[in-house]
Amino acid sequence: MGPDGVHPRVLKELADVIVGHLSTICQWSGESGEVPENWKLAKVVLIFRQNKKEDPGNYRPVSLASVPDKIMEKAIL
């Protein structure tokens, strides 16, 4: 779950309802060159790799972005 607190399953289950609104937001974003503020935020989580848990070098940072942001990013790519 990203910083927006929306679980991906919610968007998947309600895709037919959300697609129109998400499309409007993406179109507005493309025309204005702006991205909604909450889509710019990411939650950084540390994932343990191996060895000693006390060593900070044994963790890798992973950023969790909002699901609508990921959808828009994939559409652009």
C-alpha positions as MATLAB code, in Angstrom:
seq = 'MGPDGVHPRVLKELADVIVGHLSTICQWSGESGEVPENWKLAKVVLIFRQNKKEDPGNYRPVSLASVPDKIMEKAIL';
ca = [
       0.000    0.000    0.000;
       1.413    3.385   -0.946;
       1.283    6.733    0.813;
      -2.271    7.414   -0.366;
      -3.568    4.504    1.721;
      -5.396    2.906   -1.218;
      -4.827   -0.817   -1.624;
      -4.222   -1.901   -5.251;
      -6.996   -4.488   -4.949;
      -9.538   -1.693   -4.408;
      -8.571   -0.077   -7.689;
      -8.614   -3.418   -9.467;
     -12.063   -4.336   -8.153;
     -13.487   -0.896   -8.995;
     -11.622   -0.428  -12.280;
     -14.757    0.047  -14.373;
     -15.938    2.837  -12.043;
     -12.566    4.551  -11.567;
     -11.227    4.445  -15.121;
     -13.170    7.528  -16.283;
     -12.018    9.678  -13.388;
      -8.429    8.443  -13.594;
      -8.424    9.116  -17.333;
      -9.629   12.684  -16.718;
      -6.903   13.295  -14.147;
      -4.225   11.862  -16.461;
      -5.464   13.983  -19.376;
      -5.476   17.126  -17.212;
      -1.989   16.278  -15.982;
      -0.675   15.871  -19.523;
      -2.235   19.114  -20.732;
      -1.182   21.226  -17.754;
       2.201   19.594  -17.169;
       1.359   19.180  -13.476;
       1.003   16.082  -11.357;
      -1.294   15.907   -8.325;
       0.701   16.634   -5.147;
      -0.154   13.371   -3.406;
       1.129   11.423   -6.434;
       4.569   12.961   -5.917;
       4.903   11.477   -2.448;
       6.471    8.096   -1.802;
       6.825    6.032    1.323;
      10.365    4.699    1.763;
      10.665    1.299    3.422;
      13.904   -0.462    4.314;
      14.153   -4.088    3.203;
      16.635   -6.329    5.013;
      19.075   -8.143    2.732;
      21.252  -10.525    4.744;
      23.859  -10.892    7.535;
      23.711   -8.695   10.642;
      20.562   -6.649   11.188;
      22.579   -4.078   13.166;
      24.550   -3.013   10.066;
      22.712   -0.254    8.139;
      24.473   -1.379    4.948;
      22.450   -4.598    4.999;
      19.241   -2.778    4.132;
      18.057   -1.438    0.804;
      15.542    1.371    0.459;
      12.383    0.739   -1.553;
       9.976    3.547   -2.372;
       6.264    2.840   -2.437;
       4.436    5.262   -4.720;
       0.681    5.628   -5.097;
      -1.009    3.155   -7.431;
      -2.630    5.821   -9.684;
       0.828    7.347  -10.146;
       2.216    3.963  -11.223;
      -0.675    3.485  -13.661;
      -0.073    6.891  -15.241;
       3.669    6.227  -15.427;
       3.108    2.931  -17.259;
       0.649    4.574  -19.647;
       3.229    7.223  -20.533;
       5.989    4.660  -21.058;
];
